Amino acid sequence: MDADLEARFCEYAAARQQQLLRTAYLLTSDLHAAQDLVQIALAKAYLSWGKLRDPRAADAYVRRIMVNEHTSWWRRAWRHRERSTDVLPERPDHDIDPTDFAERDRIWELVQTLPPRQRAAVVLRFYEDLSEAETAQVLSCSIGTVKSQTSRALATLRGRLAHQGASVDTIEGV
Amino acid sequence: MTDLDQDLKQSLATQASRVPQGSDLGRGAIVRGRGIRRRRRVVGGVAFAALVAIAVPVGLEVGDSVSRNDGQVAPATTGPTTPTEITGPRQVNLDLTALPLADEPPQIPYVEGQTVVVGDERYNVDATGDLKAVAAFDGGAHLFVSRGSTAELVRVTPEGSEVLGAAAGTPIASADLRWNAYAIGDVDKFGNVLRGITLTLFDSQDGSTSEINLPAANYVDIYALVDGTVYLRPHSSDGTELPLQTWAPGQEAPSYLPTNYYASAVSDDGRVIADMTKVTDFGSCTEVRGSGRSSLWQTCAQSILGFSPGAVFAWAGPAYLDGYSLGDIVIIDAQTGDVIRRLPSFDNGLDFMDATFEDSDHLLIRVEQGGQTALVRCAASTGQCELAVPVADGTSELGSPYLLSNR
């Protein structure tokens, strides 16, 4: 890759990494895992950077790699895929205080219990504000699957919230 | 927008806002990207694209060319029969809610819920975890069961189930169900399989096993079992992928074929192989080789994923495979490379998860639609499709109600 192209990749990474990191965190619940996920997505994007005809497509490309990298773990379990790299992700500039993430609301706690793909659908639809069609493109699935995954996730969240509410009521009523 | 929708948006935004500003990941990504590129070069730029998570950038197109090498095909000693007549539509649109239910269940082993069905025999899968793959044999089956980040190889028989070890490859069965091959290994504290796995050939006729150690490998892809000979490609944790090899009991080590082939599929008689000749971030090309390993045809549009018995037909997914499901699949004349059937996936609201040929004409496909799953039987020669099993609730993510046996 020539210097100019590499400089443009670095500009892109610097401009977008924070947003990507946020999405990755919502997918993984773990900051180090999120950094690893963003870095591997950027690494693959770097390999293809010279061929991206439309720079605006870069976001969709990187997001798709990131989400698929994360949600396809189950498939990787029984079909060999690319192995993890021996290059460790860079550490953040400062140590992370675990208490930064200790304060979690009830919904977030429940989001973390969703299966990977339902969770990805929820993050893409409700955090990234992607349309169903855009979400389907990222997840490599049909729009119908996005609809069913999202509605199933919402039903699960609704049911568990109601259950938690009932449990709290029961305890308080004792 | 409901209250839950709004609360969810708020919750996600709040959590995301707490992510601290990180150091520059771009430079690290470049270093990492170069590492990936180096490893790809090490293996000659060839990897099995179907097994590598590569996304296709928006706006890019993949060529749809199929080129043949007519006149270069060595005469086949036991050549496949050419399809007699191909009729029906080239594009086959499936809809699980509209397909008729066939009288005949799958004629090859499959899994229904927690039961492995092998002909008239049924074996209960007494294993906790997520059943991901199965290879049946006369009298039982070997299962690949996933539990979080680890996976176990489990043997089930009428007597019960037995965990054989950490799975280091997907088990596979020979077409006649006499043989199974599987691989197991030791794991580290994180559940990763360590180098030095054991490949085992199981003979269901007498229950005997033959083993070989693969000292550099921590995973092996097993492509075919031909009269007790295993076709395999070992992999190691540093990303090194080795070409196709064969091993039979009595051999001290697997043998390389005279030429390096990076196989993605091998016919059940070992005569025809799909050889991935090129893989880049934007394309992959496959050369299909017949008797004498002469080139039959090549394609840069599809990844060849399997052959029918006798290699009359092949089935294939896109040249790029990533994400949840395969995408559109096609059925190809294995001798000429002509695409005979094309089955659209996402455009029809479907996810194709897996497929295997039931016989020389029929492809069984595991299809998900609207949170449900079925095994669909499609005839290559006519394009007619039917449900081989009733549609059942559930999908792969939480445990598919059906699986096809590997062979």
Interface residues (C-beta under 8 A of the other chain):
Chain A: E6 F9 C10 Y12 A13 A14 Q17 Q18 L21 R22 T23 Y25 L26 L31 A34 Q35 V38 Q39 I40 L42 A43 K44 A45 Y46 L47 S48 K51 L52 R53 D54 A57 A58 A60 Y61 R64 I65 N68 E69 T71 S72 W74 R75 R76 A77 W78 R79 H80 R81 E82 R83 T85 D86 V87 P89 E90 R91 P92 D93 H94 I96 D100 F101 R104 D105 I107 W108 V111 P115 P116 R117 Q118 V122 V123 F126 Y127 A136 Q137 L139 S140 C141 S142 I143 G144 T145 S148 R152 L154 L157 R158 L161
Chain B: L4 D5 D7 L8 K9 S11 L12 A13 T14 Q15 A16 S17 R18 V19 P20 Q21 G22 S23 D24 L25 G26 R27 G28 A29 I30 V31 R32 G33 G35 I36 R37 A47 F48 L51 V52 A53 I54 A55 P57 V58 G59 L60 D130 K132 A133 F144 S146 S149 A151 A167 G169 T170 Y219 D221 H235 S237 D238 G239 D281 F282 D322 G323 Y324 S325 G327 S345 F346 D347 N348 G349 L350 D351 E368 Q369 G370 G371 S396 E397 L398
